[in-house]
Amino acid sequence: MLIKKLVAEFFGTFWLVFGGCGSAVLAAGYPELGIGFLGVALAFGLTLLTMAYAIGHISGCHLNPAVSLGLWSAGKFDTKELVPYIIIQVIGGIAGAFVLYLIATGKAGFEVGGFASNGYGELSPDKFNMTSALIIESVLTFMFLFIILGSTSDKAPAGFAPIAIGLGLTLIHLISIPVTNTSVNPARSTATALFADTAAMNQLWLFWAAPIAGAIVAGLLWRWLGSEKKESES
């Protein structure tokens, strides 16, 4: 039933944004007790891993428009569910960012700043340019979809896909936080850009275009690899 899938995707994307970005906004910056770079990367991986086990059997636990489009291009997701999934993922992400904003602004002296948003140039954590951002977001989303498609294949060991996918997202963050603050997810980027006190909205196009391009290419390649395998076995 589509409505149940959409409700699951809403709460899953809420948790991804609230948990992952919340770790950066609320917990990363303390000199002695902060979780730091590694902790933020792990938080994003854990949010996805926990939701994959919680709602994977209901909605597939996409939590990401790029993932939905990548699975669609691989022939593993129904066209008629694509737009509703993307809309609810964005809404869920915004809801997660809004709750995080309400909590964060309750601290005296809190400055919104980038609010865990994504960016390039002056908005990149280590000032990487637009070309670097385009390349890394495309390549890492491509690899993320490859991990998802491979670990959820009928030929893969059953029950371990959430672990591989969650660790994959952790690794992606470890690689790319310095470059773009890591997106690979247009819903996550949109949600935080709306609340950021920077020009993040002006750069949001890249964090839709690059992840979607990488995901669709991965899906098409996976579809070809699957068909080749079937031909060799026949």
N, CA, C and O of each residue as an XYZ file, in Angstrom:
936
protein
N       0.851     -1.195      0.000
C       0.000      0.000      0.000
C       0.888      1.246      0.000
O       1.738      1.407      0.876
N       0.691      2.113     -0.971
C       1.580      3.256     -1.159
C       1.613      4.174      0.054
O       2.683      4.656      0.423
N       0.475      4.427      0.679
C       0.448      5.364      1.807
C       1.346      4.888      2.943
O       2.000      5.703      3.593
N       1.387      3.594      3.189
C       2.262      3.067      4.250
C       3.733      3.252      3.878
O       4.564      3.573      4.729
N       4.039      3.050      2.618
C       5.414      3.256      2.155
C       5.822      4.715      2.330
O       6.943      5.004      2.747
N       4.912      5.630      2.012
C       5.222      7.048      2.107
C       5.399      7.491      3.555
O       6.285      8.290      3.859
N       4.565      6.976      4.439
C       4.719      7.297      5.863
C       6.074      6.802      6.374
O       6.759      7.497      7.123
N       6.444      5.597      5.957
C       7.737      5.046      6.353
C       8.881      5.897      5.821
O       9.844      6.161      6.542
N       8.786      6.328      4.569
C       9.824      7.170      3.983
C       9.907      8.528      4.678
O      10.995      9.082      4.835
N       8.770      9.056      5.088
C       8.764     10.330      5.814
C       9.574     10.220      7.105
O      10.483     11.012      7.351
N       9.230      9.227      7.920
C       9.912      9.094      9.204
C      11.375      8.683      9.026
O      12.242      9.097      9.797
N      11.639      7.876      8.016
C      13.020      7.487      7.766
C      13.890      8.660      7.366
O      15.013      8.798      7.853
N      13.376      9.517      6.474
C      14.153     10.678      6.052
C      14.242     11.714      7.168
O      15.258     12.393      7.318
N      13.180     11.825      7.942
C      13.229     12.669      9.145
C      14.392     12.246     10.035
O      15.171     13.086     10.486
N      14.509     10.954     10.285
C      15.543     10.434     11.176
C      16.937     10.637     10.582
O      17.878     10.965     11.305
N      17.070     10.445      9.282
C      18.356     10.640      8.624
C      18.848     12.072      8.801
O      20.000     12.292      9.174
N      17.981     13.042      8.536
C      18.371     14.445      8.633
C      18.531     14.871     10.087
O      19.515     15.521     10.443
N      17.573     14.509     10.917
C      17.642     14.908     12.323
C      18.850     14.285     13.012
O      19.576     14.960     13.742
N      19.061     12.990     12.775
C      20.163     12.299     13.428
C      21.513     12.660     12.854
O      22.441     12.981     13.596
N      21.633     12.610     11.535
C      22.915     12.889     10.912
C      23.327     14.342     11.043
O      24.428     14.643     11.504
N      22.438     15.250     10.637
C      22.759     16.675     10.735
C      22.756     17.140     12.189
O      23.506     18.042     12.561
N      21.912     16.525     13.003
C      21.904     16.866     14.423
C      23.222     16.581     15.088
O      23.649     17.325     15.970
N      23.875     15.510     14.677
C      25.187     15.197     15.248
C      26.194     16.297     14.941
O      27.060     16.604     15.760
N      26.074     16.891     13.746
C      26.987     17.968     13.361
C      26.649     19.274     14.067
O      27.538     19.975     14.551
N      25.359     19.597     14.123
C      24.931     20.878     14.681
C      25.026     20.896     16.204
O      25.443     21.898     16.785
N      24.645     19.802     16.851
C      24.539     19.786     18.311
C      25.748     19.193     19.019
O      26.056     19.590     20.142
N      26.437     18.255     18.389
C      27.420     17.466     19.131
C      28.842     17.512     18.610
O      29.752     17.053     19.300
N      29.068     18.046     17.425
C      30.399     17.915     16.829
C      31.406     18.935     17.335
O      32.609     18.675     17.315
N      30.937     20.087     17.786
C      31.858     21.195     18.003
C      32.429     21.370     19.390
O      33.208     22.299     19.607
N      32.079     20.520     20.340
C      32.585     20.712     21.704
C      34.063     20.341     21.780
O      34.447     19.264     21.325
N      34.897     21.208     22.343
C      36.348     20.947     22.366
C      36.730     19.625     23.027
O      37.614     18.925     22.534
N      36.082     19.275     24.130
C      36.481     18.073     24.868
C      35.566     16.883     24.607
O      36.028     15.744     24.541
N      34.272     17.143     24.458
C      33.311     16.049     24.350
C      32.727     15.902     22.950
O      31.938     14.987     22.715
N      33.088     16.769     22.022
C      32.520     16.714     20.684
C      32.869     15.425     19.945
O      33.945     14.858     20.139
N      31.960     14.975     19.105
C      32.164     13.711     18.396
C      33.061     13.875     17.179
O      33.612     12.894     16.679
N      33.215     15.109     16.695
C      34.144     15.384     15.614
C      33.728     14.821     14.267
O      32.613     14.334     14.081
N      34.657     14.904     13.346
C      34.494     14.475     11.950
C      34.059     13.017     11.848
O      33.097     12.692     11.153
N      34.780     12.144     12.547
C      34.473     10.715     12.503
C      33.090     10.431     13.080
O      32.354      9.597     12.554
N      32.740     11.122     14.157
C      31.443     10.904     14.784
C      30.283     11.293     13.889
O      29.265     10.602     13.858
N      30.422     12.390     13.160
C      29.362     12.819     12.240
C      29.189     11.797     11.121
O      28.066     11.431     10.774
N      30.304     11.340     10.559
C      30.239     10.318      9.505
C      29.538      9.065     10.007
O      28.693      8.495      9.316
N      29.894      8.642     11.211
C      29.285      7.446     11.788
C      27.808      7.667     12.077
O      27.002      6.751     11.910
N      27.443      8.863     12.506
C      26.034      9.156     12.798
C      25.168      9.007     11.552
O      24.077      8.440     11.617
N      25.647      9.510     10.427
C      24.874      9.358      9.192
C      24.726      7.883      8.823
O      23.647      7.443      8.426
N      25.808      7.127      8.954
C      25.726      5.703      8.658
C      24.766      4.976      9.584
O      24.025      4.095      9.149
N      24.776      5.343     10.861
C      23.906      4.678     11.838
C      22.435      5.013     11.617
O      21.572      4.156     11.802
N      22.141      6.253     11.222
C      20.742      6.584     10.964
C      20.196      5.725      9.825
O      19.075      5.220      9.895
N      21.005      5.567      8.777
C      20.549      4.766      7.637
C      20.471      3.290      7.999
O      19.510      2.612      7.637
N      21.470      2.792      8.705
C      21.468      1.380      9.100
C      20.250      1.049      9.959
O      19.573      0.049      9.721
N      19.973      1.886     10.952
C      18.838      1.609     11.851
C      17.510      1.674     11.107
O      16.621      0.858     11.351
N      17.371      2.636     10.204
C      16.123      2.737      9.458
C      15.978      1.620      8.430
O      14.865      1.186      8.134
N      17.101      1.153      7.885
C      17.020      0.053      6.923
C      16.418     -1.189      7.573
O      15.622     -1.899      6.958
N      16.805     -1.445      8.823
C      16.215     -2.572      9.542
C      14.787     -2.272      9.976
O      13.947     -3.171     10.014
N      14.506     -1.006     10.303
C      13.185     -0.651     10.817
C      12.116     -0.599      9.729
O      11.009     -1.097      9.931
N      12.434     -0.002      8.574
C      11.400      0.214      7.555
C      11.760     -0.367      6.193
O      11.003     -0.212      5.234
N      12.905     -1.032      6.099
C      13.286     -1.593      4.805
C      12.238     -2.526      4.232
O      12.026     -2.552      3.019
N      11.582     -3.291      5.091
C      10.560     -4.239      4.635
C       9.252     -3.550      4.257
O       8.371     -4.177      3.669
N       9.117     -2.267      4.590
C       7.893     -1.532      4.260
C       8.062     -0.731      2.972
O       7.269     -0.863      2.040
N       9.107      0.101      2.928
C       9.262      1.026      1.799
C      10.532      0.799      0.985
O      10.712      1.408     -0.069
N      11.400     -0.064      1.465
C      12.704     -0.216      0.833
C      13.747      0.705      1.425
O      14.935      0.567      1.131
N      13.315      1.660      2.268
C      14.217      2.589      2.965
C      15.121      3.327      1.983
O      16.345      3.209      2.047
N      14.511      4.091      1.072
C      15.301      4.893      0.142
C      15.848      6.143      0.831
O      17.057      6.374      0.835
N      14.962      6.940      1.408
C      15.294      8.156      2.173
C      16.073      9.173      1.355
O      16.765     10.018      1.923
N      15.975      9.108      0.043
C      16.868      9.886     -0.794
C      16.339      9.870     -2.233
O      16.237      8.797     -2.829
N      16.000     11.032     -2.806
C      15.524     11.053     -4.192
C      16.501     10.425     -5.181
O      16.078      9.791     -6.148
N      17.799     10.594     -4.950
C      18.784     10.001     -5.854
C      18.731      8.482     -5.801
O      18.871      7.820     -6.830
N      18.530      7.924     -4.611
C      18.411      6.467     -4.486
C      17.170      5.981     -5.219
O      17.233      4.989     -5.945
N      16.056      6.655     -5.044
C      14.827      6.249     -5.743
C      15.017      6.291     -7.248
O      14.589      5.376     -7.951
N      15.655      7.342     -7.753
C      15.886      7.455     -9.193
C      16.896      6.427     -9.674
O      16.765      5.903    -10.780
N      17.896      6.133     -8.863
C      18.869      5.113     -9.245
C      18.248      3.737     -9.318
O      18.516      2.981    -10.252
N      17.415      3.402     -8.338
C      16.726      2.108     -8.356
C      15.751      2.033     -9.526
O      15.588      0.982    -10.144
N      15.112      3.149     -9.818
C      14.201      3.201    -10.972
C      14.963      2.956    -12.270
O      14.506      2.200    -13.127
N      16.121      3.591    -12.419
C      16.888      3.407    -13.651
C      17.431      1.989    -13.773
O      17.706      1.515    -14.875
N      17.582      1.317    -12.637
C      18.026     -0.082    -12.647
C      16.866     -1.052    -12.878
O      17.069     -2.264    -12.951
N      15.662     -0.518    -12.990
C      14.493     -1.363    -13.197
C      13.994     -2.027    -11.931
O      13.318     -3.054    -11.990
N      14.328     -1.437    -10.764
C      13.961     -2.047     -9.495
C      12.994     -1.191     -8.685
O      12.798     -1.436     -7.495
N      12.390     -0.194     -9.318
C      11.440      0.665     -8.627
C      10.372      1.107     -9.603
O      10.668      1.466    -10.743
N       9.125      1.081     -9.150
C       7.963      1.363     -9.989
C       7.877      2.849    -10.333
O       7.971      3.700     -9.448
N       7.699      3.157    -11.604
C       7.626      4.544    -12.069
C       6.534      5.329    -11.369
O       6.726      6.499    -11.037
N       5.380      4.693    -11.139
C       4.259      5.432    -10.563
C       4.483      5.843     -9.112
O       3.775      6.710     -8.600
N       5.448      5.238     -8.452
C       5.740      5.598     -7.059
C       6.885      6.596     -6.940
O       7.180      7.077     -5.846
N       7.530      6.908     -8.058
C       8.755      7.708     -8.019
C       8.509      9.126     -7.505
O       9.175      9.557     -6.564
N       7.586      9.843     -8.089
C       7.332     11.234     -7.676
C       6.812     11.310     -6.244
O       7.300     12.142     -5.479
N       5.837     10.475     -5.839
C       5.419     10.525     -4.430
C       6.552     10.259     -3.453
O       6.628     10.903     -2.406
N       7.424      9.331     -3.775
C       8.572      9.055     -2.906
C       9.464     10.290     -2.765
O       9.851     10.656     -1.655
N       9.786     10.925     -3.882
C      10.669     12.086     -3.845
C      10.048     13.218     -3.036
O      10.728     13.859     -2.235
N       8.766     13.463     -3.245
C       8.086     14.543     -2.511
C       8.106     14.277     -1.014
O       8.421     15.175     -0.233
N       7.777     13.060     -0.601
C       7.699     12.775      0.829
C       9.082     12.747      1.465
O       9.226     13.088      2.639
N      10.095     12.348      0.714
C      11.465     12.392      1.240
C      11.883     13.829      1.533
O      12.489     14.101      2.569
N      11.567     14.732      0.640
C      11.907     16.141      0.854
C      11.142     16.692      2.055
O      11.708     17.410      2.879
N       9.872     16.360      2.151
C       9.063     16.838      3.286
C       9.596     16.267      4.595
O       9.713     16.992      5.583
N       9.916     14.988      4.613
C      10.457     14.368      5.818
C      11.774     14.993      6.229
O      12.017     15.222      7.414
N      12.626     15.271      5.251
C      13.898     15.910      5.545
C      13.718     17.304      6.121
O      14.396     17.679      7.078
N      12.808     18.069      5.540
C      12.540     19.422      6.045
C      11.998     19.364      7.470
O      12.367     20.181      8.314
N      11.125     18.398      7.735
C      10.589     18.250      9.091
C      11.704     17.947     10.083
O      11.723     18.496     11.185
N      12.634     17.076      9.698
C      13.761     16.768     10.569
C      14.631     17.980     10.827
O      15.057     18.212     11.958
N      14.900     18.760      9.779
C      15.712     19.970      9.932
C      14.991     21.013     10.770
O      15.629     21.744     11.528
N      13.679     21.093     10.645
C      12.900     22.067     11.414
C      12.949     21.752     12.906
O      13.158     22.647     13.725
N      12.757     20.488     13.258
C      12.841     20.100     14.667
C      14.243     20.357     15.207
O      14.403     20.829     16.333
N      15.253     20.047     14.407
C      16.628     20.315     14.810
C      16.847     21.815     15.020
O      17.507     22.222     15.976
N      16.300     22.622     14.138
C      16.419     24.073     14.257
C      15.779     24.572     15.548
O      16.343     25.422     16.238
N      14.595     24.041     15.874
C      13.916     24.450     17.104
C      14.762     24.121     18.333
O      14.845     24.916     19.269
N      15.377     22.964     18.324
C      16.220     22.566     19.461
C      17.481     23.423     19.524
O      17.827     23.951     20.581
N      18.166     23.559     18.392
C      19.450     24.255     18.367
C      19.317     25.720     18.755
O      20.175     26.257     19.456
N      18.256     26.367     18.309
C      18.084     27.788     18.609
C      17.610     28.026     20.039
O      17.468     29.175     20.459
N      17.367     26.967     20.782
C      17.027     27.106     22.194
C      18.233     27.319     23.083
O      18.090     27.524     24.288
N      19.423     27.273     22.498
C      20.649     27.510     23.266
C      21.052     28.975     23.146
O      21.127     29.519     22.044
N      21.307     29.598     24.267
C      21.714     30.999     24.264
C      22.990     31.176     23.458
O      23.962     30.440     23.631
N      22.970     32.166     22.574
C      24.151     32.472     21.776
C      24.351     31.599     20.561
O      25.352     31.752     19.860
N      23.426     30.679     20.282
C      23.582     29.796     19.125
C      23.519     30.604     17.834
O      22.643     31.453     17.667
N      24.442     30.337     16.929
C      24.447     30.963     15.617
C      24.157     29.906     14.560
O      24.829     28.876     14.503
N      23.171     30.158     13.738
C      22.732     29.167     12.750
C      23.856     28.828     11.778
O      24.143     27.655     11.541
N      24.484     29.844     11.222
C      25.581     29.606     10.280
C      25.167     28.709      9.129
O      24.095     28.883      8.550
N      26.011     27.756      8.803
C      25.710     26.852      7.702
C      24.691     25.796      8.019
O      24.115     25.212      7.101
N      24.440     25.523      9.289
C      23.429     24.568      9.739
C      23.589     23.214      9.046
O      22.607     22.619      8.602
N      24.815     22.739      8.957
C      25.148     21.436      8.348
C      24.762     21.340      6.882
O      24.582     20.244      6.352
N      24.634     22.493      6.226
C      24.259     22.486      4.809
C      25.460     22.144      3.942
O      26.592     22.076      4.422
N      25.199     21.931      2.663
C      26.240     21.563      1.706
C      26.640     22.769      0.871
O      25.855     23.700      0.692
N      27.869     22.746      0.360
C      28.285     23.864     -0.467
C      29.640     23.647     -1.108
O      30.345     22.682     -0.811
N      29.986     24.562     -1.989
C      31.295     24.571     -2.642
C      31.845     25.996     -2.582
O      31.133     26.923     -2.199
N      33.096     26.165     -2.956
C      33.692     27.489     -2.876
C      33.770     27.955     -1.430
O      34.298     27.244     -0.575
N      33.258     29.120     -1.157
C      33.285     29.671      0.197
C      32.440     28.861      1.169
O      32.642     28.956      2.379
N      31.498     28.068      0.668
C      30.635     27.267      1.537
C      31.165     25.848      1.726
O      30.585     25.068      2.481
N      32.246     25.511      1.057
C      32.889     24.209      1.253
C      33.694     24.256      2.552
O      34.381     25.246      2.803
N      33.627     23.216      3.382
C      34.410     23.218      4.624
C      35.895     23.496      4.406
O      36.526     24.167      5.223
N      36.460     22.984      3.306
C      37.881     23.218      3.038
C      38.083     24.000      1.745
O      39.154     23.951      1.140
N      37.030     24.729      1.325
C      37.078     25.665      0.193
C      37.391     24.994     -1.151
O      38.145     25.540     -1.957
N      36.810     23.808     -1.390
C      36.930     23.161     -2.698
C      35.996     23.853     -3.693
O      34.940     24.359     -3.313
N      36.393     23.872     -4.973
C      35.596     24.593     -5.967
C      34.424     23.764     -6.489
O      34.222     22.617     -6.090
N      33.663     24.373     -7.386
C      32.450     23.753     -7.912
C      32.747     22.464     -8.673
O      31.999     21.492     -8.569
N      33.833     22.454     -9.433
C      34.195     21.255    -10.197
C      34.466     20.082     -9.265
O      34.000     18.969     -9.507
N      35.216     20.331     -8.209
C      35.481     19.273     -7.228
C      34.187     18.753     -6.620
O      34.016     17.548     -6.439
N      33.280     19.669     -6.306
C      32.004     19.280     -5.706
C      31.177     18.432     -6.668
O      30.606     17.417     -6.270
N      31.112     18.849     -7.935
C      30.358     18.089     -8.935
C      30.914     16.678     -9.087
O      30.161     15.706     -9.134
N      32.227     16.578     -9.164
C      32.839     15.272     -9.374
C      32.610     14.361     -8.177
O      32.182     13.217     -8.335
N      32.895     14.864     -6.978
C      32.820     13.975     -5.818
C      31.385     13.574     -5.504
O      31.142     12.435     -5.105
N      30.428     14.485     -5.674
C      29.036     14.135     -5.401
C      28.505     13.129     -6.421
O      27.730     12.239     -6.071
N      28.918     13.269     -7.674
C      28.487     12.312     -8.706
C      29.104     10.935     -8.474
O      28.411      9.918     -8.502
N      30.418     10.917     -8.245
C      31.128      9.649     -8.089
C      30.673      8.912     -6.832
O      30.436      7.705     -6.876
N      30.551      9.620     -5.723
C      30.173      8.951     -4.481
C      28.724      8.468     -4.502
O      28.411      7.427     -3.926
N      27.843      9.213     -5.158
C      26.462      8.714     -5.275
C      26.410      7.499     -6.193
O      25.657      6.559     -5.942
N      27.202      7.518     -7.246
C      27.325      6.346     -8.112
C      27.738      5.123     -7.292
O      27.122      4.063     -7.397
N      28.770      5.274     -6.485
C      29.248      4.154     -5.683
C      28.229      3.739     -4.625
O      28.081      2.553     -4.330
N      27.531      4.716     -4.058
C      26.499      4.417     -3.066
C      25.402      3.537     -3.674
O      24.971      2.560     -3.061
N      24.960      3.889     -4.872
C      23.937      3.067     -5.538
C      24.472      1.697     -5.884
O      23.743      0.708     -5.815
N      25.739      1.629     -6.256
C      26.343      0.337     -6.563
C      26.332     -0.558     -5.328
O      26.045     -1.752     -5.420
N      26.647      0.025     -4.175
C      26.605     -0.727     -2.911
C      25.182     -1.182     -2.608
O      24.962     -2.332     -2.227
N      24.226     -0.288     -2.776
C      22.823     -0.626     -2.502
C      22.345     -1.749     -3.414
O      21.766     -2.730     -2.948
N      22.587     -1.604     -4.704
C      22.115     -2.605     -5.666
C      22.795     -3.948     -5.453
O      22.152     -4.993     -5.560
N      24.082     -3.932     -5.154
C      24.794     -5.191     -4.940
C      24.394     -5.885     -3.656
O      24.175     -7.096     -3.647
N      24.296     -5.131     -2.567
C      24.010     -5.749     -1.261
C      22.569     -6.207     -1.136
O      22.270     -7.079     -0.320
N      21.664     -5.635     -1.932
C      20.263     -6.060     -1.898
C      19.926     -7.073     -2.987
O      18.771     -7.477     -3.127
N      20.922     -7.477     -3.749
C      20.702     -8.474     -4.801
C      20.284     -9.819     -4.197
O      20.637    -10.142     -3.063
N      19.537    -10.582     -4.967
C      19.124    -11.918     -4.520
C      20.327    -12.822     -4.277
O      20.243    -13.785     -3.515
N      21.445    -12.510     -4.927
C      22.646    -13.335     -4.788
C      23.491    -12.959     -3.568
O      24.408    -13.693     -3.199
N      23.185    -11.820     -2.943
C      23.959    -11.365     -1.787
C      23.490    -12.089     -0.523
O      22.351    -12.554     -0.471
N      24.353    -12.192      0.503
C      23.942    -12.822      1.765
C      22.739    -12.110      2.368
O      22.731    -10.882      2.449
N      21.753    -12.836      2.779
C      20.516    -12.259      3.299
C      20.746    -11.611      4.656
O      21.474    -12.137      5.497
N      20.113    -10.461      4.852
C      20.105     -9.808      6.152
C      21.250     -8.866      6.437
O      21.250     -8.185      7.462
N      22.244     -8.811      5.533
C      23.412     -7.984      5.793
C      23.414     -6.675      5.014
O      24.298     -5.843      5.216
N      22.443     -6.478      4.132
C      22.424     -5.279      3.297
C      22.450     -3.985      4.110
O      23.209     -3.080      3.764
N      21.646     -3.856      5.188
C      21.689     -2.594      5.948
C      23.067     -2.267      6.498
O      23.441     -1.097      6.578
N      23.826     -3.292      6.879
C      25.165     -3.049      7.415
C      26.076     -2.510      6.314
O      26.789     -1.527      6.519
N      26.052     -3.151      5.151
C      26.884     -2.692      4.038
C      26.501     -1.284      3.613
O      27.375     -0.460      3.343
N      25.216     -0.999      3.549
C      24.748      0.315      3.104
C      25.077      1.386      4.141
O      25.528      2.476      3.791
N      24.852      1.075      5.411
C      25.171      2.035      6.462
C      26.659      2.340      6.530
O      27.050      3.498      6.678
N      27.496      1.305      6.422
C      28.938      1.526      6.421
C      29.384      2.258      5.150
O      30.326      3.049      5.173
N      28.692      1.981      4.052
C      28.994      2.691      2.810
C      28.756      4.183      2.959
O      29.570      4.991      2.512
N      27.635      4.557      3.590
C      27.348      5.973      3.790
C      28.343      6.599      4.761
O      28.723      7.759      4.597
N      28.765      5.846      5.765
C      29.799      6.345      6.677
C      31.087      6.641      5.924
O      31.679      7.706      6.100
N      31.520      5.717      5.096
C      32.747      5.907      4.309
C      32.622      7.102      3.386
O      33.565      7.880      3.244
N      31.470      7.255      2.761
C      31.233      8.393      1.873
C      31.428      9.711      2.623
O      32.027     10.647      2.094
N      30.923      9.781      3.848
C      31.105     10.996      4.641
C      32.561     11.207      5.044
O      33.045     12.338      5.059
N      33.245     10.139      5.364
C      34.656     10.270      5.717
C      35.474     10.838      4.562
O      36.437     11.575      4.772
N      35.082     10.488      3.349
C      35.789     10.987      2.168
C      35.447     12.441      1.879
O      36.338     13.237      1.581
N      34.168     12.800      1.962
C      33.723     14.044      1.324
C      33.263     15.163      2.253
O      32.908     16.236      1.763
N      33.253     14.967      3.550
C      32.880     16.085      4.428
C      33.752     17.312      4.171
O      33.218     18.420      4.117
N      35.064     17.168      4.011
C      35.875     18.370      3.760
C      35.555     19.075      2.440
O      35.810     20.270      2.290
N      35.001     18.334      1.492
C      34.777     18.898      0.156
C      33.440     19.632      0.071
O      33.398     20.801     -0.311
N      32.353     18.956      0.423
C      31.014     19.549      0.281
C      30.186     19.482      1.556
O      29.037     19.923      1.569
N      30.743     18.945      2.611
C      29.998     18.602      3.826
C      29.089     17.406      3.569
O      28.218     17.103      4.385
N      29.278     16.749      2.479
C      28.616     15.513      2.049
C      27.112     15.635      1.889
O      26.373     15.850      2.850
N      26.688     15.490      0.652
C      25.264     15.395      0.360
C      24.924     13.967     -0.054
O      24.447     13.177      0.760
N      25.169     13.639     -1.320
C      24.697     12.421     -1.993
C      23.209     12.202     -1.769
O      22.710     11.089     -1.937
N      22.489     13.270     -1.388
C      21.074     13.153     -1.042
C      20.408     14.519     -1.197
O      20.578     15.380     -0.334
N      19.652     14.736     -2.280
C      19.004     16.035     -2.487
C      18.021     16.430     -1.384
O      17.880     17.617     -1.089
N      17.349     15.472     -0.779
C      16.408     15.798      0.295
C      17.146     16.351      1.506
O      16.714     17.336      2.105
N      18.251     15.722      1.864
C      19.063     16.187      2.991
C      19.615     17.588      2.717
O      19.629     18.433      3.611
N      20.067     17.836      1.491
C      20.623     19.139      1.142
C      19.563     20.231      1.163
O      19.806     21.334      1.653
N      18.395     19.921      0.632
C      17.306     20.895      0.617
C      16.881     21.258      2.026
O      16.677     22.431      2.338
N      16.748     20.254      2.874
C      16.257     20.471      4.234
C      17.143     21.439      5.009
O      16.636     22.361      5.649
N      18.457     21.243      4.960
C      19.357     22.097      5.740
C      19.574     23.456      5.081
O      19.755     24.456      5.775
N      19.559     23.504      3.758
C      19.737     24.779      3.061
C      18.635     25.766      3.409
O      18.880     26.970      3.474
N      17.438     25.274      3.632
C      16.306     26.144      3.959
C      16.515     26.903      5.260
O      15.978     27.998      5.434
N      17.291     26.330      6.179
C      17.474     26.948      7.497
C      18.843     27.589      7.665
O      19.086     28.268      8.663
N      19.735     27.389      6.714
C      21.087     27.916      6.833
C      21.107     29.436      6.692
O      20.318     30.012      5.943
N      22.005     30.065      7.412
C      22.174     31.518      7.342
C      23.324     31.847      6.393
O      24.197     32.658      6.699
N      23.295     31.195      5.233
C      24.327     31.386      4.210
C      23.646     31.380      2.844
O      22.419     31.418      2.754
N      24.446     31.330      1.790
C      23.912     31.271      0.421
C      23.722     29.832     -0.043
O      23.803     29.556     -1.240
N      23.473     28.916      0.881
C      23.352     27.499      0.528
C      22.257     27.247     -0.502
O      22.406     26.367     -1.349
N      21.166     27.997     -0.446
C      20.078     27.784     -1.411
C      20.533     28.078     -2.834
O      20.056     27.445     -3.776
N      21.442     29.021     -3.004
C      21.924     29.363     -4.345
C      22.754     28.243     -4.966
O      22.880     28.159     -6.188
N      23.318     27.387     -4.122
C      24.148     26.285     -4.609
C      23.413     24.945     -4.599
O      23.989     23.909     -4.931
N      22.152     24.977     -4.221
C      21.407     23.724     -4.043
C      21.273     22.931     -5.336
O      21.178     21.704     -5.298
N      21.263     23.608     -6.473
C      21.105     22.914     -7.753
C      22.126     21.795     -7.924
O      21.812     20.719     -8.433
N      23.377     22.074     -7.480
C      24.434     21.071     -7.649
C      24.137     19.818     -6.842
O      24.463     18.709     -7.266
N      23.527     19.990     -5.695
C      23.291     18.859     -4.798
C      21.985     18.124     -5.126
O      21.592     17.189     -4.429
N      21.332     18.562     -6.185
C      20.306     17.754     -6.861
C      20.909     17.123     -8.116
O      20.790     15.917     -8.328
N      21.550     17.936     -8.939
C      22.014     17.458    -10.247
C      23.081     16.373    -10.138
O      22.977     15.342    -10.802
N      24.100     16.586     -9.316
C      25.212     15.632     -9.258
C      24.806     14.283     -8.665
O      25.113     13.253     -9.266
N      24.126     14.241     -7.508
C      23.712     12.932     -6.990
C      22.759     12.178     -7.922
O      22.872     10.963     -8.081
N      21.828     12.899     -8.529
C      20.878     12.234     -9.424
C      21.598     11.662    -10.648
O      21.322     10.535    -11.059
N      22.512     12.428    -11.225
C      23.272     11.931    -12.378
C      24.068     10.685    -12.014
O      24.034      9.691    -12.740
N      24.778     10.733    -10.901
C      25.557      9.577    -10.478
C      24.697      8.356    -10.214
O      25.070      7.237    -10.567
N      23.550      8.571     -9.595
C      22.665      7.454     -9.258
C      22.072      6.806    -10.506
O      22.017      5.580    -10.604
N      21.635      7.615    -11.447
C      21.024      7.074    -12.667
C      22.048      6.291    -13.485
O      21.729      5.224    -14.010
N      23.255      6.797    -13.598
C      24.304      6.069    -14.328
C      24.587      4.726    -13.655
O      24.751      3.710    -14.329
N      24.643      4.729    -12.322
C      24.870      3.474    -11.596
C      23.746      2.483    -11.848
O      23.990      1.293    -12.047
N      22.513      2.977    -11.839
C      21.374      2.097    -12.086
C      21.396      1.494    -13.475
O      21.118      0.308    -13.651
N      21.727      2.312    -14.460
C      21.798      1.808    -15.836
C      22.915      0.787    -15.997
O      22.742     -0.229    -16.671
N      24.062      1.057    -15.378
C      25.171      0.104    -15.459
C      24.810     -1.199    -14.768
O      25.129     -2.279    -15.266
N      24.144     -1.104    -13.617
C      23.764     -2.316    -12.904
C      22.755     -3.138    -13.709
O      22.805     -4.368    -13.709
N      21.857     -2.462    -14.380
C      20.890     -3.177    -15.230
C      21.622     -3.934    -16.328
O      21.275     -5.075    -16.637
N      22.643     -3.300    -16.925
C      23.434     -3.965    -17.969
C      24.215     -5.144    -17.393
O      24.257     -6.212    -18.004
N      24.829     -4.966    -16.238
C      25.585     -6.054    -15.631
C      24.686     -7.243    -15.323
O      25.068     -8.395    -15.530
N      23.486     -6.952    -14.826
C      22.536     -8.022    -14.519
C      22.099     -8.783    -15.752
O      21.965    -10.006    -15.722
N      21.874     -8.044    -16.855
C      21.443     -8.718    -18.083
C      22.573     -9.558    -18.649
O      22.325    -10.639    -19.182
N      23.811     -9.085    -18.545
C      24.947     -9.864    -19.025
C      25.096    -11.163    -18.241
O      25.431    -12.206    -18.804
N      24.847    -11.088    -16.953
C      24.979    -12.277    -16.115
C      23.946    -13.323    -16.521
O      24.237    -14.515    -16.623
N      22.718    -12.827    -16.751
C      21.655    -13.759    -17.136
C      21.977    -14.433    -18.465
O      21.729    -15.624    -18.649
N      22.544    -13.634    -19.407
C      22.879    -14.196    -20.710
C      23.948    -15.282    -20.570
O      23.874    -16.307    -21.247
N      24.942    -15.070    -19.700
C      26.031    -16.032    -19.552
C      25.567    -17.315    -18.874
O      26.160    -18.379    -19.053
N      24.479    -17.194    -18.077
C      23.981    -18.359    -17.382
C      23.007    -19.162    -18.230
O      22.731    -20.322    -17.923
N      22.481    -18.557    -19.298
C      21.462    -19.244    -20.113
C      22.118    -20.156    -21.140
O      21.423    -20.815    -21.914
